[in-house]
């Protein structure tokens, strides 16, 4: 009985080497066509993971740059609008100076005031209508707006723009009040003193004791004038209906807790 061997080792080796060369050639052609050393995890698994991570970070940084450009665009839009408001305020100042001299008649002053009123309307229109992508910028609502400018969650910046409405800038306000009948603690707060924040003064005791009168309250207000722009003056007056007769006070005469001593006065003083 005869035997036949159907295995050709040399041929199998040649075929295996041809397959290896074909795969290597495919890999080389893939790298040449894509320009990348790693095209799949089969080329380099760890390198592929690192490349994907870097690619994700690069895409995130690209979006962060776009966010930064949006923030810059917002600030530039607000800056241009406020520049126009400054021009309007300069014009108002010129007209107010023009009306302040006595060469103007009542009629011309009324005309100047009408012009100023129209300019104030323009000022408020700019404040109320300036927006970026539907978001109001100068009406006081653009507060603590956050912009992501980095790949990490904590890489962000915040921006706030105060209101530029005529009721919020350059305001001079006059307030009147009645006499305080009882002593107590005065606590004052200025709302939106900078267009955004409130400012609270330190509590002040109001009484007839030394250092606790209206002067103490005015002193507390004036202590932070450079911050709030508010200055207080106080004046205490005493009036009477009857004529004053000559005489003098006793040795213990005091005003607001401060001993004055004896004071002489004459008829009509």
Legacy VTK file of the C-alpha trace (Angstrom):
# vtk DataFile Version 3.0
C-alpha trace
ASCII
DATASET POLYDATA
POINTS 269 float
0.000 0.000 0.000
1.462 3.372 -0.982
1.303 6.825 0.786
0.950 10.313 -0.744
1.987 13.537 1.060
-0.284 16.493 0.088
1.554 19.117 2.142
3.883 21.572 0.445
5.664 23.356 3.274
7.564 25.686 1.011
4.373 26.788 -0.699
2.618 27.386 2.624
5.519 29.515 3.857
5.481 31.513 0.655
1.724 32.084 0.928
1.989 33.168 4.576
4.767 35.616 3.778
2.746 36.973 0.873
-0.213 37.583 3.182
2.011 39.356 5.717
3.497 41.523 2.999
0.014 42.315 1.683
-1.184 43.435 5.130
1.959 45.506 5.652
1.471 47.062 2.224
-2.178 47.855 3.025
-1.089 49.494 6.296
1.577 51.550 4.517
-0.879 52.644 1.819
-3.394 53.605 4.516
-0.809 55.729 6.312
0.268 57.371 3.056
-3.314 58.175 2.053
-4.355 59.562 5.473
-1.056 61.076 6.501
-1.467 59.468 9.943
0.785 56.917 11.560
-2.100 55.439 13.554
-5.302 54.771 11.629
-6.832 52.132 13.887
-6.278 50.499 17.243
-4.544 47.628 15.399
-1.690 49.964 14.492
-1.036 51.112 18.087
-3.735 50.685 20.756
-2.177 52.971 23.380
-1.168 55.508 20.761
-4.729 55.481 19.402
-6.130 56.245 22.880
-3.675 59.112 23.357
-4.438 60.492 19.895
-8.198 60.403 20.530
-7.715 62.228 23.840
-5.569 64.912 22.220
-8.041 65.259 19.347
-10.910 65.761 21.798
-8.906 68.341 23.734
-8.013 70.184 20.530
-11.673 70.320 19.477
-12.650 71.597 22.932
-9.970 74.282 22.829
-11.212 75.322 19.410
-14.708 75.816 20.804
-13.265 77.656 23.825
-11.514 80.051 21.448
-14.825 80.575 19.678
-16.451 81.303 23.061
-13.740 83.839 23.817
-14.359 85.522 20.476
-18.075 85.714 21.316
-17.252 87.351 24.654
-14.965 89.807 22.882
-17.718 90.552 20.378
-20.163 91.254 23.210
-17.780 93.663 24.921
-16.950 95.399 21.649
-20.659 95.822 20.892
-21.256 97.312 24.346
-18.185 99.533 23.992
-19.349 100.984 20.682
-22.829 101.628 22.079
-21.429 103.365 25.165
-19.157 105.433 22.932
-22.270 106.761 21.196
-23.818 107.477 24.596
-20.728 109.456 25.597
-21.129 111.593 22.486
-24.749 112.246 23.448
-23.714 113.189 27.000
-21.090 115.574 25.627
-23.777 117.247 23.518
-26.069 117.511 26.558
-23.263 119.112 28.566
-22.667 121.676 25.828
-26.367 122.573 25.688
-26.585 122.805 29.485
-23.599 125.156 29.490
-25.220 127.180 26.739
-28.441 127.521 28.739
-26.589 128.509 31.923
-25.685 132.016 30.762
-28.073 134.923 31.262
-28.018 135.880 27.599
-30.635 133.190 27.003
-34.315 134.008 27.198
-36.964 131.750 28.681
-38.018 130.721 25.184
-34.524 129.745 24.066
-33.924 127.890 27.316
-37.131 125.926 26.767
-35.928 125.051 23.281
-32.591 123.892 24.653
-34.383 121.824 27.285
-36.506 120.204 24.573
-33.319 119.269 22.712
-31.857 117.816 25.904
-35.020 115.778 26.486
-34.750 114.282 23.001
-31.103 113.475 23.588
-32.001 111.755 26.848
-34.523 109.646 24.945
-31.805 108.661 22.479
-29.555 107.770 25.404
-32.207 105.466 26.860
-32.983 103.936 23.467
-29.357 102.893 23.092
-29.349 101.435 26.613
-32.580 99.507 26.058
-31.961 98.270 22.517
-28.283 97.315 22.484
-28.155 93.515 22.419
-26.035 90.570 21.289
-27.761 87.428 20.078
-30.976 88.581 21.748
-29.341 89.343 25.122
-29.657 92.892 26.446
-26.268 94.422 27.274
-26.799 97.913 28.725
-30.159 97.690 30.489
-28.680 96.323 33.747
-29.460 92.639 33.199
-26.023 91.609 31.946
-24.597 90.591 35.330
-22.071 87.820 36.139
-22.317 86.292 32.672
-19.916 83.335 32.383
-17.853 82.359 29.339
-16.060 79.004 29.042
-12.604 79.794 27.637
-10.744 76.561 28.414
-10.998 72.799 28.142
-11.544 72.337 31.894
-14.705 73.181 33.819
-13.026 75.847 35.969
-11.432 77.675 33.038
-14.017 80.408 32.621
-14.341 84.169 32.949
-17.253 86.321 34.128
-18.300 89.731 32.873
-20.817 92.306 34.081
-22.012 95.497 32.403
-23.896 98.033 34.489
-26.971 99.855 33.298
-26.348 102.968 31.204
-29.920 104.241 31.330
-30.325 107.907 32.208
-31.988 106.936 35.486
-28.872 104.992 36.526
-26.017 107.301 35.549
-25.183 110.806 36.709
-28.251 111.086 38.884
-28.682 113.977 41.330
-31.502 113.293 43.751
-33.015 115.598 46.360
-34.908 114.051 49.258
-36.906 115.762 51.991
-38.026 114.389 55.314
-39.589 115.302 58.604
-37.980 115.738 61.977
-37.143 112.561 63.864
-39.232 112.497 67.024
-37.579 109.514 68.699
-34.043 108.240 69.033
-32.994 104.978 67.455
-30.641 103.290 64.987
-30.483 104.593 61.410
-29.585 102.030 58.721
-29.193 103.451 55.218
-28.820 101.536 51.941
-28.137 102.954 48.477
-29.754 100.772 45.823
-27.684 100.067 42.702
-25.088 102.690 43.621
-22.858 101.496 40.747
-25.657 100.275 38.506
-25.425 96.733 39.885
-24.758 96.426 43.619
-26.334 97.876 46.761
-24.263 99.726 49.356
-25.103 99.447 53.054
-23.851 102.035 55.523
-22.827 101.153 59.038
-25.697 101.566 61.526
-25.711 104.960 63.271
-27.367 105.672 66.625
-29.535 108.805 66.512
-30.188 110.414 69.899
-29.478 113.566 71.882
-26.204 112.206 73.268
-22.800 113.505 72.241
-21.688 112.230 68.824
-25.002 110.573 67.987
-26.965 113.339 66.273
-27.584 114.024 62.613
-23.966 115.087 62.302
-22.872 111.520 63.037
-25.147 110.252 60.277
-23.786 112.797 57.809
-20.241 111.872 58.829
-20.920 108.186 58.107
-22.325 109.048 54.675
-19.381 111.316 53.824
-16.875 108.694 54.999
-17.468 106.680 51.816
-18.226 109.514 49.403
-15.362 108.401 47.146
-17.131 105.043 46.747
-20.801 106.037 46.532
-20.552 109.553 45.124
-23.065 110.694 47.774
-22.336 113.616 50.109
-24.512 114.701 53.034
-24.860 118.084 54.721
-26.920 118.743 57.812
-28.306 121.943 59.241
-30.106 122.285 62.549
-32.296 125.346 62.955
-34.602 126.413 65.748
-37.379 128.893 65.064
-39.934 130.517 67.349
-42.981 132.698 67.020
-42.369 135.084 69.930
-39.759 137.857 70.279
-36.648 137.101 72.324
-36.070 139.111 75.481
-32.712 139.923 76.947
-31.366 137.387 79.391
-28.911 134.561 79.840
-28.812 130.814 80.251
-27.590 128.940 83.290
-24.138 127.441 83.641
-25.346 123.956 82.633
-26.804 124.999 79.282
-26.087 122.268 76.690
-26.943 121.641 73.037
-27.163 118.075 71.708
-25.389 116.787 74.785
-22.504 119.269 74.535
-22.185 121.647 77.474
-22.089 125.267 76.277
-22.207 127.100 79.590
-23.698 130.513 80.240
-24.855 132.405 77.138
-26.069 136.012 77.239
-28.511 137.321 74.644
-30.222 140.627 74.013
-33.613 141.763 72.777
-34.186 140.723 69.174
-31.307 138.192 69.062
LINES 1 270
269 0 1 2 3 4 5 6 7 8 9 10 11 12 13 14 15 16 17 18 19 20 21 22 23 24 25 26 27 28 29 30 31 32 33 34 35 36 37 38 39 40 41 42 43 44 45 46 47 48 49 50 51 52 53 54 55 56 57 58 59 60 61 62 63 64 65 66 67 68 69 70 71 72 73 74 75 76 77 78 79 80 81 82 83 84 85 86 87 88 89 90 91 92 93 94 95 96 97 98 99 100 101 102 103 104 105 106 107 108 109 110 111 112 113 114 115 116 117 118 119 120 121 122 123 124 125 126 127 128 129 130 131 132 133 134 135 136 137 138 139 140 141 142 143 144 145 146 147 148 149 150 151 152 153 154 155 156 157 158 159 160 161 162 163 164 165 166 167 168 169 170 171 172 173 174 175 176 177 178 179 180 181 182 183 184 185 186 187 188 189 190 191 192 193 194 195 196 197 198 199 200 201 202 203 204 205 206 207 208 209 210 211 212 213 214 215 216 217 218 219 220 221 222 223 224 225 226 227 228 229 230 231 232 233 234 235 236 237 238 239 240 241 242 243 244 245 246 247 248 249 250 251 252 253 254 255 256 257 258 259 260 261 262 263 264 265 266 267 268
